[in-house]
Each structure stands twice: as C-alpha cells, then as structure tokens.
C-alpha cells in the first residue's frame, strides 16, 4: 500500500525551466550575446548549472572558467527564483487529493536547499510539504538513494510504502535503490531520454494520471 508520495522538484512538481533559462540569458546579455531559446535550455533543466551552462555557453565543469560562471549563474538564479516558475498543470489538484486522503507528500531534489526551500515557500507549498530534501541535505545526491531514505525517515513512512515521482532516469534509479515504487513523468524535461526505458513501475502523461496508479497500488 502506498502511504506517501515523494516528488522530484524541477520538471516534476514545478516547471522551473523559464527562470533557469532566464539566468543563462542574463549571463549571455552581459556578454553581448543573443539569448538562447527555451527549446535549447528546457530539455537540460534537470541537469542544473552543469546542463544549462553547457547549453548556453558550451562550457563543461572541466573548463577553467566553469567555477566562476557557475557561481554567477546561481547568484542570478537565486535572485529570480519564482518569476515564471509554476506548478505543472494538475499538480495543485493532485496535492489536494493527496492531502484529502491524508497521504503525506514531500520533495526530494538535487537542487540545493538554498534554492529549494525558498522556492517551495514562494510557490505556496513550503508549509504543506512533509519534507523538502535538497541535494546538500544528506551529503549525497540522486541517483544515490540516501536522499530518498532520509525523506522516508523524516515523514516516518517505510520506503516500501512510498512512491517516488521524477522526470529523469536518475530519479527512477534512486527510487528503486531506496526500495520505493517509482513513477516517471513524460511531461518533464527528460534530458533527451525515453522514460519508457528507465524501468519505472509506471509512466504518466499528467500529474493527475498518478491517481490511477495509487488506486492500483
């Protein structure tokens, strides 16, 4: 029986791509460069600064300029966390259903707490989530299972009674390694991959499709 639902943040719970793409384009503007389109930055949003700087500048972490550009990117993003970020269509309704059924729900993300916690507050869900586990909460990041295990401990629900929902293959790998059921979402960023190939227990097209899975579970 599923007794709790845990969500990835970027690309699963909320559409953060517009504001992350904005940070890249602010950097490009400061350098006299034209903005890159959403179609370039959106697919790599779940990869964070590494993916977005690669999309915007063709720069990788082994480049000597990467640390300074990463810090610049994160500073700009932190100042613009919720300009256009919104929950995906149907997510607010799904959360209402979970709460009406007294099923705790939470967030497990590779986003650092300095961004994840204020973003959840700005979205109006900071006090409603049973937990928000960031990429720096445990010292481990997905696909390592420890962030998900920490979430299960926080909400006091055994991993086998949790389902983890994500839009990246590492989400599904982390969920499986933690002993949870997993759901992959087609509506997320996907990072150029096919969610059907990730080995999730289910693949859904919209947040509300999850309700069928919860009934079956």
C-alpha positions, 0 to 999 in steps of 0.5 A: 500500500502506498502511504506517501508520495515523494516528488522530484522538484524541477520538471516534476512538481514545478516547471522551473525551466523559464527562470533557469533559462532566464539566468543563462540569458542574463549571463549571455546579455552581459556578454553581448550575446543573443539569448538562447531559446527555451527549446535549447535550455528546457530539455537540460533543466534537470541537469542544473548549472552543469546542463544549462551552462553547457547549453548556453555557453558550451562550457563543461565543469572541466573548463577553467572558467566553469567555477566562476560562471557557475557561481554567477549563474546561481547568484542570478538564479537565486535572485529570480527564483519564482518569476515564471516558475509554476506548478505543472498543470494538475499538480495543485489538484493532485496535492489536494487529493493527496492531502484529502486522503491524508497521504503525506507528500514531500520533495526530494531534489538535487537542487540545493536547499538554498534554492529549494526551500525558498522556492517551495515557500514562494510557490505556496507549498513550503508549509504543506510539504512533509519534507523538502530534501535538497541535494546538500541535505544528506551529503549525497545526491540522486541517483544515490538513494540516501536522499530518498531514505532520509525523506522516508525517515523524516515523514516516518513512512517505510520506503516500501510504502512510498512512491517516488515521482521524477522526470529523469532516469536518475530519479527512477534509479534512486527510487528503486535503490531506496526500495520505493515504487517509482513513477516517471513523468513524460511531461518533464524535461527528460534530458533527451531520454525515453522514460519508457526505458528507465524501468519505472513501475509506471509512466504518466502523461499528467500529474493527475494520471498518478491517481490511477496508479495509487488506486492500483497500488 
